[in-house]
Amino acid sequence: MANLVGVEFHGEVPDEDVIDIVMEETWRYNQTYQLSVGSAEQKVPVWYIMDEFGSHIQHSDEPTSCAVPFFHMVDQTAYTIFWPLRDLENGDELTRDYTYGELDPLIRKCMLLPWSYTDLRDINYHVTEPPDDYYKTIFTENQETLPVPKEPLSFPKDKVFKVYTEVEKVQQNLTHPRFVLTENQDEADILFMFSHIKDYRKLSEERPHVMVNQFPCENLVTVKDCLASIARRVGNIEGGPRWLPLTFNLRKELPQFVSCFQHREDRGEDNHWICKPWNLARGLDTHISNKLNCIIRHRESTPKVVCKYVEKPVLFQREDVGMVKFDIRYILLLRSVQPLKLYAYNVFWLRFANRAFSLDCFDDYQKHFTVMNYAEEAPLKQIHYDEFIPLFEKQYPEHRWNDIQVKIFKAINDLFQAATSKPAPFGICNYPLSRAVYAVDLMLKWDTTMEGRNNMEPQILEINFNPDCNRACKYHPSFFNDIFSTLFLDETEDRNVACIV
């Protein structure tokens, strides 16, 4: 591999420095493909390197050939297929377009940066909220229809609601006397679905009294590129609020990102970034790097955002490991959009890395990521929230958890105020029969006040629709009774929820 990428080394085995150089250089040679069928794990993009011949076919804006990956399902083998785009004479060079399919000249220039350096410092990297057409395009691509306008409904105080659900934990744990399960979707008063509803117009016309567990256009907070765009309505610190890491959409804002990266490099600022797919969770296809070539090339696989990596996270002392990263999950209950009614379940969940944090070894999943539920052979550290708070306050005696939670709820409030400030498709739709359960994942980072005092600031990482509630049901058997009472009965007293808005 060192010979292929042009890196010299002496001896039979290269040292660690040479290996790092080779790995960095491979981003000038890597190719990628993705399977269109299978599980989320099976659809994660595959990166590969062609043989010496294929790897040395150079770029041209007027290529003489085209190359595409081909996966043969029968023998489970991947190939690269070449074919000429015009007649070639003896001695003609075989070239291909490294930016095939991209028409924007500036984006093409950015994509070619791994092979041809370009200075983009003159581009303003302070991104703002995209125009309305951005949201219209997303709405069209999402193939949703908006419901017909309705007034809020009122129900008798003693009504027993029939619930149709695809969610197994609801089937097993909903025992509230005012809700009964039904296997007949047509007779249900409440549809609590795992799959996404698309045709809200048809639903609102044909079943105008049925409540659902999702909102039209909620993807504006549950999909990462939309979340970053919506957040720009709040504040304008380098393109967003303090509670969201600086984020760029690699499909739309690649030049701005490159400019930002180059400016930060000039200023000697930390330049570690994390690439995330728009619509995947559990750390799938997520990569951390401070190498511009690597980040640019990741744009070629699945649609991604790139977020400033939190280089100074608040850490937690694990006696068996040391100071590790952790994140916090709150369950959010969106009762209505107009007026905005948003609650948080009074229990939060914690996830911990398994190795002591340091700003290196970014391919070490158990050092830099916290989702261990799905990682094979990775130990899962669990600490209940009421055990965590005194341990945390003992480690950080100057920081009371109640004060931190006030900041967290303020950030969540800001986000949902922004997400509901405009009508659909530019915000979450005001449909009086919609309710929703989300999970918000956050980290804490160290920040410095004007007075030079260290401060903990929440960082919203993502919002998830229909989150995994296994632990909630295991440790809090009344969880779904509390959820359904809050969302569908508008009863919050003694229901273990806190009002955010």
C-alpha positions as CSV (number, residue, x, y, z in Angstrom):
1,M,0.0,0.0,0.0
2,A,2.9,2.4,0.8
3,N,4.2,1.8,-2.8
4,L,0.8,2.4,-4.3
5,V,0.4,5.8,-2.6
6,G,4.0,6.8,-3.1
7,V,5.3,6.7,0.5
8,E,8.8,5.4,1.0
9,F,9.9,3.5,4.1
10,H,13.0,1.5,5.1
11,G,13.0,-1.9,6.5
12,E,10.6,-4.8,6.3
13,V,7.9,-3.2,8.5
14,P,7.0,0.5,8.5
15,D,6.9,2.4,11.8
16,E,3.7,4.0,13.1
17,D,4.5,7.4,11.6
18,V,4.7,5.9,8.1
19,I,1.4,4.0,8.6
20,D,-0.3,7.3,9.6
21,I,1.0,9.0,6.4
22,V,-0.1,6.0,4.3
23,M,-3.6,6.1,5.8
24,E,-3.8,9.8,5.2
25,E,-2.7,9.4,1.6
26,T,-5.2,6.7,0.9
27,W,-8.0,9.4,0.7
28,R,-6.5,10.3,-2.7
29,Y,-7.1,6.8,-3.9
30,N,-10.2,5.5,-2.0
31,Q,-13.4,4.7,-3.8
32,T,-16.8,3.9,-2.3
33,Y,-20.0,2.0,-2.9
34,Q,-23.1,1.2,-0.9
35,L,-25.6,-1.6,-1.0
36,S,-29.2,-0.6,-1.6
37,V,-30.7,-3.6,0.3
38,G,-30.3,-5.1,3.7
39,S,-30.2,-3.8,7.3
40,A,-28.9,-0.3,8.3
41,E,-25.5,-2.0,9.1
42,Q,-25.4,-3.7,5.7
43,K,-26.1,-0.4,3.9
44,V,-23.1,1.4,5.5
45,P,-20.8,2.6,2.7
46,V,-17.8,0.4,1.9
47,W,-14.5,2.1,1.0
48,Y,-12.0,0.3,-1.1
49,I,-8.9,0.9,-3.2
50,M,-8.5,-0.3,-6.8
51,D,-5.3,-2.1,-8.0
52,E,-2.3,-0.3,-9.2
53,F,-3.7,0.2,-12.7
54,G,-7.1,1.5,-11.6
55,S,-5.6,3.7,-8.8
56,H,-3.3,5.6,-11.2
57,I,-6.0,6.6,-13.7
58,Q,-5.8,10.4,-13.5
59,H,-8.6,13.0,-13.4
60,S,-9.7,15.0,-16.3
61,D,-12.6,17.4,-16.8
62,E,-12.9,15.8,-20.3
63,P,-12.4,12.2,-19.4
64,T,-11.8,9.4,-21.9
65,S,-13.4,6.7,-19.7
66,C,-15.9,6.1,-17.0
67,A,-15.5,3.8,-13.9
68,V,-18.2,2.5,-11.6
69,P,-18.3,-0.2,-8.8
70,F,-20.2,-3.3,-9.5
71,F,-21.2,-5.7,-6.8
72,H,-21.9,-9.3,-8.0
73,M,-24.5,-10.7,-5.6
74,V,-24.0,-14.3,-6.6
75,D,-20.4,-14.6,-5.5
76,Q,-20.5,-11.5,-3.1
77,T,-17.6,-9.9,-4.9
78,A,-17.1,-6.2,-5.9
79,Y,-15.6,-5.1,-9.2
80,T,-14.8,-1.9,-10.9
81,I,-16.1,-1.7,-14.5
82,F,-14.4,0.7,-17.0
83,W,-15.6,1.6,-20.4
84,P,-14.3,4.2,-22.9
85,L,-16.4,7.3,-23.6
86,R,-14.9,7.8,-27.1
87,D,-12.6,6.0,-29.5
88,L,-9.1,5.8,-28.2
89,E,-5.9,5.6,-30.3
90,N,-2.7,3.8,-29.3
91,G,-0.9,6.1,-26.8
92,D,-4.1,8.0,-25.7
93,E,-4.3,8.4,-21.9
94,L,-7.1,6.7,-19.9
95,T,-8.6,9.4,-17.7
96,R,-11.8,9.7,-15.6
97,D,-13.8,12.5,-13.9
98,Y,-13.2,12.4,-10.2
99,T,-16.2,14.6,-9.7
100,Y,-18.6,12.8,-12.0
101,G,-22.2,14.1,-11.8
102,E,-21.4,17.4,-10.1
103,L,-22.1,20.4,-12.3
104,D,-21.4,23.3,-9.9
105,P,-17.9,24.6,-10.7
106,L,-17.1,25.7,-7.2
107,I,-18.3,22.4,-5.7
108,R,-16.1,20.5,-8.3
109,K,-13.1,22.6,-7.2
110,C,-13.7,21.7,-3.6
111,M,-14.1,18.0,-4.5
112,L,-10.8,18.1,-6.3
113,L,-8.9,19.6,-3.4
114,P,-7.3,16.3,-2.3
115,W,-5.5,16.3,-5.7
116,S,-5.3,20.0,-6.5
117,Y,-5.0,22.5,-3.6
118,T,-7.4,25.4,-3.7
119,D,-7.4,28.5,-1.4
120,L,-11.1,29.2,-0.5
121,R,-10.4,31.7,2.3
122,D,-12.2,34.5,0.4
123,I,-15.5,32.6,0.8
124,N,-17.7,33.8,3.8
125,Y,-18.1,30.7,6.0
126,H,-20.7,32.3,8.4
127,V,-23.6,30.2,7.1
128,T,-27.2,31.4,7.6
129,E,-30.6,29.6,7.4
130,P,-31.2,28.4,3.8
131,P,-34.0,30.0,1.7
132,D,-37.6,28.7,1.7
133,D,-36.9,26.7,-1.5
134,Y,-34.6,24.4,0.6
135,Y,-37.5,23.4,2.8
136,K,-39.9,23.1,-0.2
137,T,-37.5,20.7,-1.9
138,I,-37.2,18.6,1.3
139,F,-41.0,18.5,1.7
140,T,-41.4,17.3,-2.0
141,E,-38.7,14.7,-1.7
142,N,-40.2,13.4,1.6
143,Q,-43.5,12.8,-0.3
144,E,-45.6,14.0,2.6
145,T,-49.0,15.7,2.3
146,L,-50.2,18.2,4.8
147,P,-53.5,17.6,6.7
148,V,-56.5,19.8,6.2
149,P,-56.8,22.5,8.8
150,K,-58.7,21.4,12.0
151,E,-59.7,22.9,15.3
152,P,-58.5,21.1,18.4
153,L,-60.9,18.3,19.5
154,S,-62.3,17.8,23.0
155,F,-63.2,14.3,24.4
156,P,-65.4,13.3,27.3
157,K,-63.4,13.0,30.5
158,D,-64.3,9.3,30.9
159,K,-63.6,8.3,27.3
160,V,-61.6,5.1,26.9
161,F,-59.4,5.3,23.8
162,K,-58.7,2.4,21.5
163,V,-55.0,2.2,20.7
164,Y,-53.5,0.5,17.6
165,T,-49.7,0.3,17.9
166,E,-46.8,-1.3,16.1
167,V,-44.5,-0.7,19.1
168,E,-44.0,-3.8,21.1
169,K,-43.1,-2.0,24.3
170,V,-46.4,-0.1,24.2
171,Q,-48.3,-3.4,23.7
172,Q,-46.5,-4.9,26.8
173,N,-46.6,-1.9,29.1
174,L,-49.6,0.3,28.5
175,T,-52.0,-0.5,31.4
176,H,-53.7,2.8,32.0
177,P,-57.5,2.1,32.3
178,R,-58.4,4.8,29.8
179,F,-56.5,3.1,27.0
180,V,-57.2,-0.3,25.5
181,L,-55.3,-2.0,22.8
182,T,-56.9,-3.1,19.5
183,E,-55.6,-5.1,16.6
184,N,-58.1,-3.4,14.3
185,Q,-56.5,-0.3,12.9
186,D,-59.8,0.9,11.5
187,E,-61.5,1.1,14.9
188,A,-58.6,2.8,16.7
189,D,-58.8,6.3,18.2
190,I,-55.0,6.5,18.5
191,L,-52.4,5.3,16.0
192,F,-49.1,4.8,17.8
193,M,-46.9,3.8,14.9
194,F,-43.3,2.8,14.4
195,S,-43.4,3.6,10.7
196,H,-43.8,7.1,9.3
197,I,-47.1,8.4,8.1
198,K,-46.9,10.2,4.8
199,D,-50.4,11.0,3.6
200,Y,-51.7,13.3,6.3
201,R,-54.3,14.8,4.0
202,K,-56.0,11.5,3.4
203,L,-55.8,10.6,7.1
204,S,-57.3,13.9,8.2
205,E,-60.1,13.7,5.7
206,E,-61.0,10.1,6.1
207,R,-60.4,9.7,9.9
208,P,-60.7,13.3,11.3
209,H,-60.9,12.1,14.9
210,V,-57.9,9.8,15.0
211,M,-54.8,11.0,17.0
212,V,-51.3,10.0,15.8
213,N,-47.9,9.8,17.5
214,Q,-46.1,12.0,14.9
215,F,-46.3,15.4,13.3
216,P,-46.1,16.4,9.7
217,C,-42.7,17.9,8.9
218,E,-41.1,16.7,12.1
219,N,-38.1,15.6,10.0
220,L,-37.1,19.2,10.4
221,V,-35.7,18.3,13.8
222,T,-35.1,14.6,13.4
223,V,-32.9,14.8,10.3
224,K,-29.5,16.3,11.0
225,D,-29.1,18.7,8.1
226,C,-32.6,20.1,8.7
227,L,-31.9,20.4,12.5
228,A,-28.8,22.5,11.8
229,S,-30.8,24.7,9.4
230,I,-33.6,25.2,11.8
231,A,-31.2,26.0,14.7
232,R,-29.8,28.9,12.7
233,R,-33.0,30.8,13.5
234,V,-31.6,31.1,17.0
235,G,-28.6,33.3,17.5
236,N,-25.8,33.7,14.9
237,I,-22.5,32.5,16.4
238,E,-20.6,31.3,13.3
239,G,-24.0,30.1,11.9
240,G,-25.9,28.8,14.9
241,P,-26.6,28.9,18.6
242,R,-24.2,28.1,21.4
243,W,-26.0,24.8,22.1
244,L,-25.4,23.2,18.7
245,P,-21.9,22.4,17.4
246,L,-20.9,24.4,14.3
247,T,-22.4,22.4,11.4
248,F,-22.1,22.4,7.6
249,N,-24.2,20.5,5.1
250,L,-21.5,18.8,2.9
251,R,-23.9,18.6,0.0
252,K,-24.9,22.3,0.0
253,E,-22.2,24.1,2.1
254,L,-18.9,22.4,1.1
255,P,-17.1,25.6,0.0
256,Q,-18.1,27.3,3.3
257,F,-16.8,24.4,5.2
258,V,-13.5,24.3,3.4
259,S,-13.1,28.1,4.0
260,C,-13.8,27.6,7.7
261,F,-11.3,24.8,7.9
262,Q,-8.6,26.8,6.3
263,H,-9.3,29.9,8.4
264,R,-9.2,27.8,11.6
265,E,-6.0,26.2,10.5
266,D,-4.5,29.7,10.0
267,R,-5.6,30.7,13.5
268,G,-4.2,27.5,15.1
269,E,-7.6,26.5,16.3
270,D,-8.6,22.9,16.9
271,N,-9.8,21.4,13.6
272,H,-11.3,18.0,14.5
273,W,-14.7,17.4,12.9
274,I,-17.2,14.6,12.9
275,C,-19.0,13.5,9.7
276,K,-22.5,12.1,10.3
277,P,-25.1,10.8,7.9
278,W,-28.2,12.9,7.7
279,N,-30.6,10.2,8.8
280,L,-28.7,7.4,10.7
281,A,-28.3,6.8,14.4
282,R,-26.1,4.6,16.7
283,G,-22.9,6.0,15.3
284,L,-23.3,4.2,12.0
285,D,-21.1,5.6,9.2
286,T,-19.8,8.3,11.5
287,H,-16.2,9.4,11.3
288,I,-13.9,11.8,13.2
289,S,-11.0,13.5,11.4
290,N,-8.8,16.6,11.3
291,K,-7.8,15.9,7.7
292,L,-9.5,18.0,5.1
293,N,-9.0,15.4,2.3
294,C,-10.7,12.7,4.4
295,I,-13.7,14.9,5.2
296,I,-14.2,16.0,1.6
297,R,-14.1,12.5,0.3
298,H,-16.7,11.3,2.8
299,R,-19.1,13.5,1.0
300,E,-19.1,11.0,-1.9
301,S,-20.8,8.2,0.1
302,T,-24.1,9.0,1.9
303,P,-25.4,12.5,2.4
304,K,-23.6,13.9,5.4
305,V,-23.2,16.9,7.7
306,V,-19.9,17.8,9.3
307,C,-20.0,19.1,12.8
308,K,-17.2,20.6,14.9
309,Y,-16.1,17.8,17.2
310,V,-16.4,18.6,20.9
311,E,-12.7,18.7,21.7
312,K,-13.2,19.7,25.4
313,P,-16.1,17.5,26.6
314,V,-17.1,17.4,30.2
315,L,-15.9,13.9,31.3
316,F,-17.0,11.5,33.9
317,Q,-14.7,9.6,36.2
318,R,-15.2,5.8,35.9
319,E,-13.2,4.0,38.6
320,D,-12.5,1.1,36.3
321,V,-11.4,3.2,33.3
322,G,-10.7,6.9,34.0
323,M,-12.1,10.1,32.6
324,V,-14.5,9.1,29.8
325,K,-16.9,10.8,27.5
326,F,-20.6,10.5,28.2
327,D,-23.9,11.7,26.7
328,I,-27.3,12.3,28.1
329,R,-30.7,11.3,26.7
330,Y,-33.9,13.0,27.6
331,I,-37.3,11.8,26.4
332,L,-39.4,14.7,25.0
333,L,-43.2,14.7,24.7
334,L,-44.6,17.2,22.1
335,R,-48.2,17.7,23.0
336,S,-49.1,20.5,20.5
337,V,-47.5,23.1,18.2
338,Q,-49.9,26.0,18.6
339,P,-49.8,26.6,21.5
340,L,-46.4,25.0,21.9
341,K,-46.6,22.4,24.7
342,L,-43.4,20.4,25.3
343,Y,-42.5,18.2,28.2
344,A,-39.5,16.1,29.3
345,Y,-39.7,12.9,31.2
346,N,-38.2,13.5,34.6
347,V,-35.8,10.6,34.2
348,F,-32.7,10.9,31.9
349,W,-30.5,8.2,30.6
350,L,-26.7,8.1,30.4
351,R,-24.3,6.4,28.0
352,F,-20.6,6.1,28.6
353,A,-17.5,5.5,26.6
354,N,-15.4,2.5,27.7
355,R,-11.9,4.0,27.4
356,A,-10.4,7.1,28.7
357,F,-10.8,10.2,26.5
358,S,-7.9,11.7,24.6
359,L,-7.9,13.6,21.3
360,D,-6.3,10.8,19.3
361,C,-7.0,7.3,18.0
362,F,-10.3,8.3,16.3
363,D,-10.9,4.8,15.0
364,D,-11.2,3.6,18.6
365,Y,-15.0,3.4,18.8
366,Q,-15.0,2.7,22.6
367,K,-13.0,5.9,23.3
368,H,-14.9,8.4,21.2
369,F,-18.5,7.0,21.1
370,T,-20.9,6.1,23.8
371,V,-23.6,3.9,22.1
372,M,-22.5,0.5,23.3
373,N,-25.9,-1.3,23.1
374,Y,-25.3,-2.5,19.6
375,A,-21.5,-2.8,19.6
376,E,-20.4,-6.5,19.7
377,E,-18.4,-7.6,22.7
378,A,-18.4,-4.0,24.1
379,P,-19.2,-3.8,27.8
380,L,-22.3,-1.6,28.6
381,K,-21.8,0.7,31.6
382,Q,-25.1,1.7,33.2
383,I,-25.6,4.2,35.9
384,H,-29.1,5.3,36.9
385,Y,-29.8,9.0,36.8
386,D,-30.4,9.3,40.6
387,E,-27.0,7.6,41.2
388,F,-25.3,9.7,38.6
389,I,-26.2,13.2,40.0
390,P,-24.4,12.9,43.3
391,L,-21.4,11.3,41.7
392,F,-21.3,14.1,39.1
393,E,-21.6,16.8,41.7
394,K,-18.9,15.2,43.8
395,Q,-16.6,15.3,40.8
396,Y,-17.6,18.8,39.9
397,P,-18.6,20.5,43.2
398,E,-18.9,23.9,41.6
399,H,-21.5,22.8,39.2
400,R,-25.0,21.8,40.4
401,W,-27.0,19.4,38.2
402,N,-30.2,21.4,38.6
403,D,-28.4,24.4,37.1
404,I,-27.1,22.4,34.2
405,Q,-30.6,20.9,33.6
406,V,-32.0,24.5,33.4
407,K,-29.5,25.2,30.6
408,I,-30.5,21.9,28.9
409,F,-34.2,22.7,29.0
410,K,-33.5,26.2,27.7
411,A,-31.6,24.8,24.7
412,I,-34.5,22.4,24.0
413,N,-37.0,25.2,24.4
414,D,-35.0,27.4,21.9
415,L,-34.9,24.6,19.3
416,F,-38.6,23.8,19.4
417,Q,-39.6,27.4,19.5
418,A,-37.5,27.9,16.3
419,A,-38.9,24.6,14.7
420,T,-42.5,25.7,15.3
421,S,-42.1,29.4,14.5
422,K,-43.1,29.1,10.9
423,P,-45.9,27.2,9.2
424,A,-45.3,23.9,7.3
425,P,-43.3,23.0,5.3
426,F,-40.9,25.6,6.9
427,G,-41.6,24.3,10.4
428,I,-43.3,21.4,12.3
429,C,-47.0,21.4,11.1
430,N,-49.7,22.5,13.5
431,Y,-52.0,19.5,13.4
432,P,-54.1,19.3,16.6
433,L,-54.4,15.5,16.4
434,S,-50.6,15.0,16.4
435,R,-48.6,14.0,19.4
436,A,-45.0,12.8,19.5
437,V,-42.3,11.2,21.6
438,Y,-38.7,12.1,20.8
439,A,-35.3,11.6,22.3
440,V,-32.8,14.3,22.5
441,D,-29.1,13.3,22.9
442,L,-26.8,15.9,24.4
443,M,-23.2,16.3,25.6
444,L,-21.7,18.9,27.9
445,K,-18.6,20.8,26.9
446,W,-16.3,23.2,28.7
447,D,-16.6,26.8,27.7
448,T,-15.0,30.0,29.0
449,T,-17.1,33.0,30.2
450,M,-16.1,36.6,29.6
451,E,-14.7,36.7,33.1
452,G,-12.5,33.7,32.3
453,R,-14.5,31.2,34.4
454,N,-15.0,27.6,33.2
455,N,-18.6,26.9,32.3
456,M,-20.5,23.8,31.2
457,E,-22.6,24.2,28.1
458,P,-25.1,21.7,26.7
459,Q,-24.5,20.6,23.1
460,I,-27.5,19.1,21.3
461,L,-26.3,16.2,19.1
462,E,-29.5,14.9,17.6
463,I,-33.2,14.4,17.9
464,N,-34.7,10.9,17.4
465,F,-38.2,9.9,16.5
466,N,-39.7,6.9,18.3
467,P,-36.7,6.2,20.4
468,D,-35.7,2.9,22.0
469,C,-37.6,2.8,25.3
470,N,-36.4,-0.7,26.6
471,R,-34.5,0.7,29.6
472,A,-37.3,3.2,30.4
473,C,-39.9,0.3,30.6
474,K,-37.5,-1.9,32.5
475,Y,-36.7,0.5,35.3
476,H,-39.9,2.6,35.2
477,P,-42.9,0.4,34.6
478,S,-45.3,3.3,34.5
479,F,-43.4,4.9,31.6
480,F,-45.9,4.5,28.8
481,N,-48.8,5.2,31.2
482,D,-47.2,8.5,32.0
483,I,-46.5,9.2,28.3
484,F,-50.0,8.5,27.2
485,S,-51.6,10.5,30.0
486,T,-49.4,13.5,29.1
487,L,-49.9,13.3,25.4
488,F,-53.5,12.1,24.9
489,L,-55.3,13.1,28.1
490,D,-53.4,16.3,28.8
491,E,-52.9,15.1,32.4
492,T,-49.5,15.7,33.8
493,E,-50.0,15.7,37.6
494,D,-48.1,12.8,39.2
495,R,-46.9,11.7,35.8
496,N,-43.2,12.2,36.3
497,V,-42.9,14.9,33.6
498,A,-41.5,18.4,33.6
499,C,-42.9,21.2,31.5
500,I,-40.4,22.8,29.2
501,V,-42.8,25.0,27.3
